Amino acid sequence: MIKAVDLVRDFGIRRAVDGVSFEVGTGTVLGFLGPNGAGKTTTIRMVAGFLPPTSGTVEVKGINVAENPVAAQKSIGYMPETTPLYEDMTVSGFLRFLAEVRGFSGKERDSRVDRSIERCFLGPVRNQTIDTLSKGYRQRTCLAQTLLHDPDLLLLDEPTEGLDPNQKQVVRDMIKDMASERVVMLSTHVLEEVEAICTRAIIISGGKVVADDTPAELKTRSAKYNAVTLSAEGKGIVDALEKLPNVGKVETLDDGKIVAFPKGGKSIAPDILGAAQQHKWSVSDIKVDEGRLDDVFRQITTTEDTKKKEVA
Ligand SMILES: Nc1ncnc2c1ncn2[C@@H]1O[C@H](COP(=O)(O)OP(=O)(O)OP(=O)(O)O)[C@@H](O)[C@H]1O
């Protein structure tokens, strides 16, 4: 669906996007992650056909977006970071207007507006003017306008930014629901969002792709992945754990719990349980850490920042 090859975008002497390549197929919810200024919005705007790349290409359904933006945009629904809304229009009036701009009229236009309203649960506010909407309903109105032409690709720039936790959940559920027969590419710096809805995550830092994997696989890169936290009583626990071949560092926390970190992300819980049995420790609790995306994000993006500073 999307094929981006070696995308570069310069603003004057500043290189905002520096050789980004990726391919995405149907059914994917791609989270585009990165610190502030990493190049997320710039990349999404290039994919949407609203910003020409300095070099490199993006194809959407085989159409070169920069060469043929109008044809490509027939398959794209784009929700920018801030969508311009006509404040004095009603929700349905606004959507009807945009449907007309997209070339639909009469019954076709009305049924498309109704479907978008239904999909985004806007029924209760359809006759309300936009200036009276809560942030959550405004955001859903923005999302509804991306669906009017039933695009195969949704590009959503920070779709849940500024929403309260309940509204975030509603919008995330809507996005998940829409993804089954489409591609959704969304930018965010909210890592829980990536865990909640994305099937794949690309981390971008300093305009470059620094990781591209499923959220679950990314978590295995966390230093805490497969770490074991143990509440146990017995003699010489720390010493014995440190001697286990796959255990690296062992720490004792303030509350007395012991944390054993594995070497190379190996599974160490069975060895630890074996040692507990052998040494007759009394274990009241044992927990295996599944890794944390925020740790990985920090590890990866901090390393990149550090590298840049070293070069500068
Ligand atoms: N129109 C522009 N003119 C000049 N510089 C720009 C322009 N748009 C973006 N930039 C710069 O390009 C870099 C990448 O910006 P971009 O908005 O793509 O980052 P981002 O990852 O979306 O950041 P954020 O998370 O803060 O929204 C930044 O340094 C930004 O200042």
The ligand as an SDF file (V2000), in Angstrom:
LIG
                    3D

 31 33  0  0  0  0  0  0  0  0999 V2000
    8.0130   24.2090    7.1560 N   0  0  0  0  0  0  0  0  0  0  0  0
    9.1430   24.0650    7.8380 C   0  0  0  0  0  0  0  0  0  0  0  0
   10.1470   24.9370    7.7170 N   0  0  0  0  0  0  0  0  0  0  0  0
   11.3110   24.8100    8.3890 C   0  0  0  0  0  0  0  0  0  0  0  0
   11.5790   23.7690    9.2160 N   0  0  0  0  0  0  0  0  0  0  0  0
   10.6230   22.8560    9.3770 C   0  0  0  0  0  0  0  0  0  0  0  0
    9.3440   22.9330    8.7000 C   0  0  0  0  0  0  0  0  0  0  0  0
    8.6000   21.8700    9.0570 N   0  0  0  0  0  0  0  0  0  0  0  0
    9.3540   21.1520    9.9190 C   0  0  0  0  0  0  0  0  0  0  0  0
   10.5620   21.7350   10.1030 N   0  0  0  0  0  0  0  0  0  0  0  0
   11.6480   21.2340   10.9580 C   0  0  0  0  0  0  0  0  0  0  0  0
   11.8720   19.8750   10.5910 O   0  0  0  0  0  0  0  0  0  0  0  0
   12.1540   19.0970   11.7510 C   0  0  0  0  0  0  0  0  0  0  0  0
   11.1660   17.9440   11.8300 C   0  0  0  0  0  0  0  0  0  0  0  0
    9.8850   18.4680   12.1150 O   0  0  0  0  0  0  0  0  0  0  0  0
    8.5730   17.5740   12.2290 P   0  0  0  0  0  0  0  0  0  0  0  0
    7.4330   18.5080   12.4720 O   0  0  0  0  0  0  0  0  0  0  0  0
    8.5010   16.6640   11.0730 O   0  0  0  0  0  0  0  0  0  0  0  0
    8.8940   16.7250   13.5420 O   0  0  0  0  0  0  0  0  0  0  0  0
    7.9250   15.8230   14.4100 P   0  0  0  0  0  0  0  0  0  0  0  0
    8.6490   14.5450   14.6320 O   0  0  0  0  0  0  0  0  0  0  0  0
    6.5830   15.7400   13.8010 O   0  0  0  0  0  0  0  0  0  0  0  0
    7.8740   16.6440   15.7740 O   0  0  0  0  0  0  0  0  0  0  0  0
    6.6940   16.8180   16.8730 P   0  0  0  0  0  0  0  0  0  0  0  0
    6.6380   15.5370   17.6340 O   0  0  0  0  0  0  0  0  0  0  0  0
    7.2220   17.9310   17.7210 O   0  0  0  0  0  0  0  0  0  0  0  0
    5.4210   17.1610   16.1620 O   0  0  0  0  0  0  0  0  0  0  0  0
   12.0730   20.0420   12.9400 C   0  0  0  0  0  0  0  0  0  0  0  0
   13.3760   20.4610   13.2500 O   0  0  0  0  0  0  0  0  0  0  0  0
   11.2500   21.1990   12.4160 C   0  0  0  0  0  0  0  0  0  0  0  0
   11.6020   22.3960   13.0660 O   0  0  0  0  0  0  0  0  0  0  0  0
  1  2  1  0
  2  3  1  0
  2  7  2  0
  3  4  2  0
  4  5  1  0
  5  6  2  0
  6  7  1  0
  6 10  1  0
  7  8  1  0
  8  9  2  0
  9 10  1  0
 10 11  1  0
 11 12  1  0
 11 30  1  0
 12 13  1  0
 13 14  1  0
 13 28  1  0
 14 15  1  0
 15 16  1  0
 16 17  2  0
 16 18  1  0
 16 19  1  0
 19 20  1  0
 20 21  2  0
 20 22  1  0
 20 23  1  0
 23 24  1  0
 24 25  2  0
 24 26  1  0
 24 27  1  0
 28 29  1  0
 28 30  1  0
 30 31  1  0
M  END
$$$$
